[in-house]
């Protein structure tokens, strides 16, 4: 069974890029006789707004999309994230981070094009306790980082997914840019990704942790999302292995860009679906604008 999802954040209006991602995921699910689900990624309650969430439902229904089950809302799943953090902590795979909130402002959110999607330079300010000794008990309200050294050692010791210096971890990709088996060498995890942030003090999780836990909880078999998240998939695959969760098949699609070639963002109100609707556009017009008219 093909099960995929669309997972917007209620922090602004949906634009043409969101429409493309949602329509493509829905089309792929329907073509495979599968299931399309919706998840509201509202872990950042400082930025999430109920009016934006209501607009998401309205815009998606206007596009002709429906979902098989009630939407999953991340703000209601803190206990699942805490359980995952406790599991990682108890196995010496996390350590506290002393970076400031400003340092970590983007670390708990989905990576964006043009930003450091994987490597986090400020990790060098923090080091795990020597020898992998944990900090018992885990203190609530801390920034937490993945101890990459211990994580890789654990994977190698238990032969997780055959990880080794040559091949590392892998996932299956069906997108237009990368197809087939994508490998990340063990050495690249240590040098390129390093001790990535797994939980922020203010939201008690991160995009990386929540997306992995929630995909498993929803039974997602195929993740359809933008190519700006391709590099972050390496982090997600590692977390899936560490948490004993299945790894979906990934499809990282092209991005919808403006006339200057820049990826659309929520600040691009001129391309908000609500404005197209107000100007008389139809769902068919939106499909044509994003290249899904099949004509």
N, C-alpha and C positions, 0 to 999 in steps of 0.2 A: 504494500500500500504506500503510495506517494503522499506524504504529509508535509506541507510547508506552511509558512506563516508570513504575515506582514507585521512589522513591529515598530510603529512610529512612537515618538515621544510627544506628549501634549504640551509642547513649549512654544508653539507657533503654528501658523497655517500650513496645511499641506500644499505643496507646489507641484509643478509638472514632474520633477524628479521622483517625488513620492508616488504620483499617479503611475508613472512608468513601472516602478518597482512592484507596486501592489497589483497592477494589471498583469504584469508578466508572471508573477508568482501564481496568481489566480488562474491564468491561462494554462500554465504548465501543469497545475494540479488537475484542472478539468480535462486536459488532453490525456492525462495518465489515468483518468478515472479515480483520482485521489481526493484529498481533503485540503481545504484552505482554511487557515486559522488566523485569528487576530490576537496580538498581544500589545498592551499599552505599556510602554517602557517609561514609567513615571517614578523611578527611584529618586530622582532629584526633585524633591517636593518644593524646593525654593523656586524652581523655574516652571514646574508643571502648573497648569491652570485648568479647572473644570470646563471652562468655556471652550478651550482648545480641544479637549477630549470630545466634547459634544460635537464640535465641528468635524473632527475626524470621522465619527460615525456617519454624520450627514453627508460628507463628501464621498465617502466610500460607497454608501448606498446609492448616491446619485450616479456614480460611475457604473452601477449595476453589480456591485460586489456584495457577497454575503459570506458568512463564515459558519462553520458547522457547529461550533459550540460558543457559549458566552465568552467574551474576551478575557484573557488572563491579564491581571493588573499587577505589576511588580510591587507596587506599594503595599499589597496584601500578602507578600511572600517573604517578608523579612526572616521568618523562622527557618525557611529553607536555606537562605543565604548564611544565617548564623550556624546552622548545622554543618554546612560545607566548610565554613571557616574553622569551626571547632575540629572537624576531621583533619584538615590540613595542618592546623596548629599542633594537634596531638601527635602528628607524625613528623614534627620538626621541619615543616615545609614553609612556615611563615616566620617573619620577624617584624618587630615594631619599627616604624619609620618616623624620624623626627623632622621631616621636611614640613615647611609651613603650608597653610592652606593655599596660599598663592602659588607655591611650587607645584601643588598637586591639582590645581583647578581643572585641568583637562585630563588628568590621569584616570579619573573614574568614569569618564564619558566615552562614548563611541569615538574612535579615532576619526579625524577628518582629513581630507586631502589637503596637502600642503603643510601638515603638522607632522611631528615625529610620531607616527602611528604605533611604533613598537618600542624603539629604544628610548629610554627615559634618562636624560643626562643627570638629573638630580639624584639618581639612585646612588651615586658615588658619595653622597653625604652620609649615607647610612650603611652600616655593615651588620650582617647577622652575627649573633653571639658565637664566638669561636667553638669549633667542634660540633656545631649543630645542636648545642644544648638549648632546650626551649626556655621560655620565660613563664614558668607556671605561677599562678594560673593566668590564662589569657585575660588581659584587662580590656573591658569594653570601652569603645570610644577612642581607638587608636587607628592611625594609618598603618596598614599592614602590607608588606611586600612578600612576594614569593622568593624563597631562598633557592635560587636556580641551581646552585651547586648541589644542594641536598636533593632537589627534585630530579636532576639528571642522574645522580648516583642511585637513587631509588629505582628509577626506570631501568637503569643498566643492571642493577643487582637482581631485579625481578624479571628481567628480559621483557619489559613492557613493549609490546608492538615491535619487538626486534630492534629496539633503539641501539645504535652504535655510532662510532665516530664517522663512519662513511655515509650511512643512509639516514640516521636519525628517525624522526617521526614523519608520517605521511598522511595525506588525505586525498580523496578523489574530487576532482574539479571538472565541471562540464561547461564553464563559462567560455566566452568567445576569445579571451586572451590566453588563458592557461587551461589546457585540457589534459585529462589523464591523471596520473599519479604525481602529486607534488611532494617532494621530499625537502625536509629541512635538517641539515646535518646537526649532530649533537654539539659540535663546536660553535655553530651559529647561534644556538640558544644561549650559550654562555657569553658570546661576544656582542651579538646584535640585539638581543632581547634583554638579557641580564635580569635583575631583580625587579620585575614589573609590579606595579601597584595592584593589589587584589582587593583591598577595601580602603575606603576613605572614612575618616573619623565622622564626617557629617552625614554620610548616607549608609554607612555600615556595609557597603558592598562596592562593586565597581561594574562598569559595563562588561568587562571580561568575565567576571565571576557570574553575574546574573544571567547573561545570555547563554552560558554553558548549562547552568542549572535549569533554566527555564526551557531551553530546547529539549532537554531530556524529559522534563516533566510533561511537556506537550506531545511527546512522541514524534518529534520532528525528524523526518528521514532525509529531507532535502532543504537546505538553506539557500534561499534566493535573496541576494542583497548586492549592493553596489561594489564596484571594484576597488573603491577606496578602503574597504575593509579586508581586502585580500591578505595583506601582510599580517593583520591581527589574527587571522585564522591559525597561524602557527601557535600563538598563545592559547587559543581555545582548544586546539587538539591536545596540547600538553595537559591542560586542566582536565579535559575529558578522561585522559588516561589516568591521571592522579586520583580522580574522583570515581573511577570505575564506571564511567558513563559512555554510551555509544557515540561514535563520531558520524555525523550525517555526511551525505554527499553535498558538496558546495557548488553553487552557480553564482559567480560574481559577474554581474552584468555591467554594461557600459553605463556611464553617467550622462545625465541630461545637462547640457551646458548652455551658457548664454552666448551672445554674439562674440564675446571676447575669448570664448573657450573656457570660462571659469565655471566650476561646478556650482549648481544652484544651491542656495541655502535658504533658511527660513526668513532671513531678512529680505529676500527677493520677493517682496509683496506683489510686485507687478506680475509675477508668474504664479500667484496663489490661485488655487482652483476656485475659490470663492469669487475672485474677480472675473475669471473666465465665465463662470456661471452667471454672474450679474450682467455681463455683456452679451448674454444670449448664446454662449457656446453650448454644444451638446456633448454627451459622453463620446459620441463618434468623432467629434472634432478633437477632443483630447487624445483619443487613440491615434488620430492622424498626426497631431503635433509631436507625439513622442515616438512615432514610427511603428505603431502596432496596428495599423489599419489593414494590414495584409492585402493591400490592394495594389 
